[in-house]
Amino acid sequence: MTVGIDQTRSEPVAEGSEARPARPAQPRESVARMVSKRIAELSGQTTSRAMFYKRAAAEIVRAFNSPFGAISVRFGAEVVEDYWHQGATDPAFWKKPVQDLLTESLESAKPIARRFSSRDAQFHIALISIILRDAHGSMVGVFSLVARCYDEAHMIALRELIEALSMQIALGAARIEAAATTAPAETPGEELAKASSYRTDVELAFALVSSLRNKFACEQVAIGIATGSKPKLLGVSGLDEISDRSNASRLVRDAMGEATDAGRPITIDLTSDGGYRVHRRWHEASGRSPVATVPVRVPSGETVLVSLRRRGDMGFRRDELEQVEALMRPYAPAFTLISRANRSTAVHAAQSLRATTAELVRPAGWIRKVVLAGVIGLGAWIAFGSLNYSVNVGSSVEPAESRHLAAPYAATIASVLVAPGDEVTEGQILATFDAADLRVEREQLLAEMAIAKIEEGRSLADNNSSEAAMARAEQRRASARLAEVDRRIEQATVRAPFDGRVIEGDLRQRIGESLAMGDPLFKLADTSTWTVRVAVPQRVASDLEPGQVGQFAPAARPEAAWDLSIARVKPVPVVEEGKSVYVAEAELHNAPDWLKPGMEGGAQIQFGQRPVWWLLSHRVVDYMRLNFWL
């Protein structure tokens, strides 16, 4: 159903039919009495003002069948905000108008009531916002909700009723505040002193279950203690004696055992889904009442457990379980102390003898003996045994031989026939330079040589020896220049010096570009042999020597490893990643075909056998010696 909302009027915006449902004279008194009674109960069950305001507001929302309600309360620096939704409508539809009304009331510090209707005037609602005050009349917050109404008078009656309930909430909050102020919590010493007045742990348990039952409005409270994982029931509220044969006692005891194993509070109610099987069975057996168990650990090793059961659908909140744990924590050690203090000498001796005998003969005792023997054997091995000393270091693959090819002279690139990653063979053409000018110069030099030869013959015929000598010198000059041109023409074709792979130099986009002499062209790597570059930290550099062996595992295939041997160690350290390391070159044996230069991995260098105690302690000993001069 679509509701037309007029933000500027408090009268309904109605369209279509004028038919309306029958209107009662005033809100039902039974609802008011029910909410009032529930607020009074909450004031006696709740110890926090903030939680009391939230729970009381929730009761009002539930009692008036409101689809949406919201509250905002401030106590000094503490701000409490919450909202509730019920029914099949979308909460997002109501949230914004209710929050806007709440904000408006906060700003104006006045109650607001506005009425709206559906387009066919068959459905009427009211947005009501009332001011929440404390017992002294000071404003502490605002409560807003959506409620069905029939006309203006009915809306005003609803607002007045909710304002009356808010005054009851203020009085209940004042009582909670007064109780917190006038009844401070007992100190742990006072609680232990009170616990020492009981002769047995059972008497203490019965006294506590009655107090906890009244304080947290429970139908039944039970206290037990667990030594190990098996709990023992000490007291159950409403029962003078505990029968281990009754089904109810077994359920509570099993629930305590489940909480002991979990090591945390467990609660099951109507909203719980799945979870702990024993507590679920207890919940079903008790008519689907909310149940909970709170474990409290004792320094001596025992666990005191408090199991609680409530009537109805009101489950246990987290803060309530925390309160139970806080209240029981000072008393928990008293159960062990009272039990030990009140036992006789004969009982003490019998229990000690029984515990010692059980420790020796039970299977767990033999396991401890086996473990002790294992520890002794381990100590002997550490003292006298030895292990292979190895160090894992970072490494990378490098070709054993690589060659850089550069431009032999200033020239223009004519063609490029390879790219990085290509396999090449010795003598294969990699690139060519434009040699047209050189070829023209060669022809000119050949012509000059021919002319000089003719001049030499003419001079000899004329018996002119000086001119003949000059002609021969011109021939030698042209011949030398021709040899230089031929050499450059040959260098214009760049060839591979050996079989390998091009790993650097992509000149395909630079065809037609002029290069200066010495500009880099290609880098070729001989892929038939590989070396591993090993970076060794300074702490083991003194142990690193040529001839030591190890293994290399590349990061690309860490499941495979190949043998290596250290060939040489560079004497000067280098800085890598902010650390000073020594670099060693290692020969890689039986390298696979897929290995590529630059691949990184891990290398394990073997340094021989060393004592186990030295392997476990040398790092710490070296650190102490270096930093404290021990």
Summary of the structure (lengths in Angstrom):
residues: 630
radius of gyration: 47.9
end to end distance: 85.4
largest distance: 155.0
contacts: 1826
relative contact order: 0.07
helix: 42%
strand: 27%
